[in-house]
Amino acid sequence: MAAPDADGSGFNTVWERTLLVELRDEADNAVGSTPRARERLLMTLQARAPEPRRRSPGGGPAAAAGPLAPPRAQPRASASAYRAVLSSRSDLFFVFESDAIDRRTYSGALQEAHDLTTPFEGLPALLLSLAGRCDGARPGGGGRGGATVFAVLLLSACASRARLTFVEDLDIKFVELLSLSFAPRPRRSVEAAANDRYSRLAARAEAAEARLGALTDLVRRRYPGLLVQFEQQAAEREAAAEAPAALAPRGATAHVAARRAGAGAARPEALAPASPHTPAAAARCGCGRGGAAARGCWAAGDAGGGSPYCCGGQDPALPWDVCGADEEDENAALAAYYGFD
């Protein structure tokens, strides 16, 4: 069932759909150029019901058919106009709406300009299909699952107008499927919608808090020890969230770290190599990272003062020529040594 719109304009919500949109400046309107940002926006299609038909004083065709004639099925009345609304879940005051699209506007400004074969009654299904095909699409190379349609929202410098364009990527060129003009909603309407959304979220939060309080009282009366365990787990989660996250290895280093973690857990402690940060390992490979004064990795390898291996601050079993290179070459050497592509 269509939901009534909050601004009292007579439009009812038909459907809502999130789609990935490229936000661009109006000056940079070249399709396929580098996007400024990619954000998920909520697209809402609204419809205005047609005005009821007035019966003629003579009774119309139904009265002329006679009282015993079966009633004829009346055709289903479609909407008299549609409009699309773009909003953001992260920004309450980002609300743009298109002009009302009636039959005359659709047949003139849209159907002829974009060579659309879809009738006016099929406009909701057409927009819903285009919005669904935008998920996962990437300009210049298609998208996941064969998606080749993406949406571009051109914003003016002062955000006084916008234009949403659905573009199909054919690998050799870009084809504009449909384009709609948008304007920001009036401030009073935006504030009313923001107030309504805030009130609904506040009521939902109060209901969840009341439910949590009732559940806590129930657990406290019947299982006090379980409540203490819940509180300890909550404290641990808060401490873990506040602690700074360690930098995870990237590229081939991540594969090497995973490989090393699995191998270290499987092999016995006696067969594990010496730590790369011990003086013995540093003296053997010449790395000097274990605290011993050494001449460096390359010098130790060339002079034959130690084993032709270098820990590189990571592993004594790695080839000595890994150390001394930059990060990119080191990652490539590590990947080649462990057999990763």
C-alpha positions in Angstrom: 0.0 0.0 0.0 1.3 3.4 -0.9 2.4 5.6 2.0 1.2 9.2 2.1 3.9 11.8 1.8 4.7 14.0 4.8 4.6 17.4 2.9 0.9 17.2 2.2 1.3 17.7 -1.6 -1.0 14.8 -2.5 1.8 12.4 -3.6 2.0 8.9 -2.2 5.1 6.8 -1.9 5.2 3.9 -4.4 8.6 2.4 -3.7 12.0 3.2 -2.2 15.3 1.9 -3.4 19.0 2.7 -2.5 21.3 3.1 -5.4 25.0 3.9 -5.8 25.4 7.4 -7.3 28.4 9.3 -8.5 28.4 12.9 -7.3 30.0 15.3 -9.7 30.2 19.1 -10.2 28.1 20.5 -13.0 31.3 21.9 -14.6 32.7 18.4 -14.9 29.9 16.9 -17.0 32.0 14.6 -19.1 30.5 11.1 -18.7 33.2 8.6 -17.8 35.6 11.0 -16.2 37.0 10.6 -12.7 34.1 10.8 -10.2 34.3 13.1 -7.2 32.6 10.8 -4.8 30.4 7.7 -4.8 27.6 7.5 -2.2 24.5 5.5 -1.7 21.4 7.6 -1.9 17.7 6.7 -1.2 15.5 7.2 -4.3 11.8 7.4 -3.6 9.1 7.4 -6.3 5.9 9.1 -5.5 2.6 9.1 -7.4 -0.4 11.5 -7.3 -3.8 9.8 -7.7 -5.9 11.0 -10.6 -8.9 13.2 -10.1 -12.2 11.3 -9.9 -14.3 11.4 -13.1 -17.5 13.3 -13.0 -20.7 11.5 -14.1 -22.8 13.2 -16.8 -26.4 14.1 -15.9 -27.7 11.5 -18.4 -26.2 8.6 -16.6 -23.5 7.8 -19.1 -23.0 4.6 -21.1 -23.7 2.3 -18.1 -27.2 3.7 -17.7 -28.1 3.2 -21.4 -27.2 -0.5 -21.2 -30.3 -1.3 -19.2 -30.8 -2.6 -15.6 -30.3 -6.2 -16.6 -27.0 -5.7 -18.4 -23.9 -7.1 -16.5 -21.6 -4.4 -15.2 -18.6 -3.8 -17.4 -15.1 -3.8 -15.8 -13.8 -0.3 -15.4 -10.2 0.2 -16.5 -7.7 0.7 -13.6 -6.9 4.4 -13.3 -3.2 5.1 -13.2 -1.5 8.0 -11.5 -1.8 11.4 -12.9 1.8 12.3 -12.2 5.0 11.0 -10.7 8.0 12.5 -9.0 11.3 11.2 -7.7 13.0 12.2 -4.5 16.7 11.7 -3.7 17.8 11.8 0.0 20.7 10.6 2.0 20.6 8.6 5.2 23.8 10.2 6.5 22.6 13.8 5.8 19.1 14.7 6.9 19.1 18.0 4.9 20.2 16.5 1.5 16.8 16.2 -0.1 16.2 16.8 -3.9 12.9 16.3 -5.7 12.1 16.2 -9.4 9.4 18.1 -11.1 6.0 16.4 -11.4 6.0 14.2 -14.5 2.6 13.9 -16.1 1.6 12.3 -19.4 2.3 15.4 -21.4 5.7 16.0 -19.8 6.7 12.3 -20.2 5.7 12.1 -23.8 7.4 15.4 -24.7 10.5 15.9 -22.6 11.4 12.3 -21.7 10.0 9.8 -24.2 11.0 11.6 -27.3 14.4 12.9 -26.0 15.6 9.4 -24.9 13.7 7.3 -27.5 11.7 5.4 -24.7 9.2 2.8 -25.8 7.8 2.4 -22.2 4.4 3.9 -21.8 3.6 6.4 -19.1 2.1 3.7 -16.9 5.4 1.8 -17.0 7.5 4.7 -15.6 7.7 3.3 -12.0 8.9 -0.1 -13.3 11.4 1.5 -15.6 13.0 3.7 -12.8 13.0 0.7 -10.4 14.8 -1.4 -13.0 17.4 1.3 -13.7 18.0 1.8 -9.9 18.5 -1.9 -9.4 21.0 -2.2 -12.2 23.1 0.5 -10.7 24.2 -1.7 -7.8 27.8 -2.8 -8.3 28.3 -1.0 -11.7 31.6 0.7 -12.3 32.1 3.2 -15.2 34.7 2.2 -17.7 34.5 -1.5 -17.1 31.1 -2.8 -16.3 30.3 -4.1 -12.9 29.6 -7.2 -10.8 27.2 -9.7 -12.3 27.1 -8.0 -15.7 25.8 -4.6 -14.4 26.6 -2.0 -17.0 24.4 0.9 -15.8 25.5 3.6 -13.4 24.0 6.8 -12.1 25.6 10.2 -12.2 24.2 13.2 -10.2 25.5 16.6 -11.5 25.3 19.3 -8.8 25.5 23.0 -9.5 28.0 25.1 -7.7 25.5 26.4 -5.1 23.5 23.2 -5.0 20.5 25.1 -6.4 19.7 22.3 -8.9 20.8 18.8 -9.8 20.5 16.4 -12.7 20.4 12.6 -12.3 21.4 10.6 -15.4 21.4 6.9 -15.9 24.2 5.9 -18.2 24.9 2.5 -19.9 28.4 1.4 -20.5 28.8 -0.3 -23.8 32.6 -0.6 -23.5 33.0 1.5 -26.7 30.8 4.4 -25.7 28.4 5.7 -23.0 24.7 5.9 -23.7 22.4 8.1 -21.7 19.2 6.1 -20.9 17.2 8.6 -18.8 17.9 12.0 -17.3 15.8 13.8 -14.6 16.1 17.3 -13.3 16.0 17.9 -9.6 15.7 20.9 -7.3 16.2 21.1 -3.5 13.1 20.8 -1.4 11.8 23.8 0.4 13.5 24.4 3.8 10.2 24.0 5.7 9.5 20.7 4.1 13.0 19.4 4.8 12.8 20.5 8.4 9.5 18.7 8.8 10.9 15.5 7.3 14.0 15.7 9.5 11.8 16.3 12.6 9.6 13.3 11.7 12.6 11.1 11.2 14.3 12.2 14.4 11.0 11.5 16.4 10.7 8.0 14.9 14.3 7.2 15.7 14.0 8.6 19.3 10.8 6.6 19.9 12.5 3.4 18.6 15.5 4.1 20.9 13.3 4.5 23.9 11.4 1.3 23.1 14.7 -0.6 22.8 16.0 0.9 26.0 12.9 -0.1 27.9 13.1 -3.6 26.5 16.7 -3.9 27.5 15.8 -2.7 31.1 13.1 -5.3 31.4 15.4 -8.0 30.2 18.1 -6.9 32.6 15.7 -7.0 35.6 14.6 -10.5 34.6 18.1 -11.9 34.3 19.1 -10.2 37.6 16.3 -11.9 39.5 16.7 -15.4 38.0 20.4 -15.6 37.0 22.5 -13.0 38.8 25.8 -14.7 37.7 24.8 -14.5 34.0 24.2 -10.8 34.3 27.7 -10.3 35.7 29.1 -12.3 32.7 27.1 -10.0 30.3 28.5 -6.9 32.0 32.1 -8.2 31.7 31.7 -9.0 28.1 30.3 -5.6 27.4 33.3 -4.0 29.2 35.7 -6.1 27.1 34.0 -5.0 23.9 34.2 -1.3 24.9 37.9 -1.7 25.8 38.6 -3.4 22.5 36.7 -0.6 20.6 38.7 2.1 22.4 42.1 0.4 21.8 44.0 1.5 18.7 43.8 -1.0 15.9 47.1 -2.5 14.8 48.1 -2.0 11.2 47.4 -5.1 9.2 50.0 -6.2 6.6 49.2 -5.4 3.0 49.8 -7.1 -0.3 52.2 -10.1 -0.2 53.2 -9.3 3.4 49.6 -10.3 4.4 50.0 -13.7 2.7 53.4 -14.2 4.3 52.0 -13.3 7.7 49.2 -15.8 7.3 51.5 -18.5 6.0 53.9 -17.9 8.9 51.2 -18.0 11.5 49.9 -21.4 10.1 53.4 -22.8 9.9 54.4 -21.6 13.3 51.4 -23.3 14.9 52.1 -26.7 13.2 55.9 -27.1 13.7 57.4 -28.0 17.1 59.2 -25.4 19.1 62.5 -27.2 18.8 62.6 -26.8 15.0 61.5 -23.2 15.0 64.3 -20.8 13.8 66.0 -18.4 16.1 64.2 -15.1 16.7 65.3 -12.4 14.2 65.6 -9.9 17.1 68.2 -11.9 19.2 71.9 -11.0 19.1 72.8 -14.5 17.8 70.5 -14.1 14.8 71.8 -10.6 14.1 75.4 -11.7 14.3 74.8 -14.6 11.9 73.0 -12.6 9.2 74.6 -9.2 9.8 71.3 -7.4 10.1 72.1 -5.7 13.4 68.5 -5.5 14.5 69.0 -7.7 17.5 71.2 -5.3 19.3 74.6 -6.6 18.0 76.9 -4.2 16.2 77.1 -5.6 12.6 78.2 -4.2 9.3 74.9 -4.6 7.5 73.1 -7.3 5.5 74.9 -6.8 2.2 78.4 -6.5 3.8 77.9 -9.6 5.8 76.8 -11.6 2.8 79.6 -10.4 0.6 82.3 -10.8 3.1 81.2 -14.2 4.1 81.2 -13.2 7.8 78.0 -15.2 8.3 75.3 -17.2 6.7 74.1 -16.0 3.3 70.8 -15.2 4.8 69.4 -12.1 6.3 66.4 -11.9 8.6 65.4 -8.5 7.3 63.8 -8.0 10.7 61.3 -10.7 9.8 62.6 -14.3 9.4 66.2 -15.7 9.5 65.2 -18.2 6.8 64.5 -15.6 4.1 67.1 -14.9 1.3 69.7 -12.3 2.2 69.0 -10.3 -0.9 65.4 -9.5 0.3 66.8 -7.0 2.9 67.9 -3.6 1.6 65.2 -3.3 -1.0 62.2 -0.9 -0.8 58.8 -2.1 0.5 57.4 -2.9 -3.0 60.4 -5.0 -4.0 60.5 -6.7 -0.6 56.9 -7.7 -0.9 57.5 -9.1 -4.4 60.5 -11.0 -3.2 58.6 -12.4 -0.2 55.8 -13.5 -2.5 58.2 -15.2 -4.9 60.0 -16.9 -2.0 56.8 -18.4 -0.5 55.3 -19.2 -3.9 52.5 -16.6 -3.9 51.4 -14.9 -7.1 
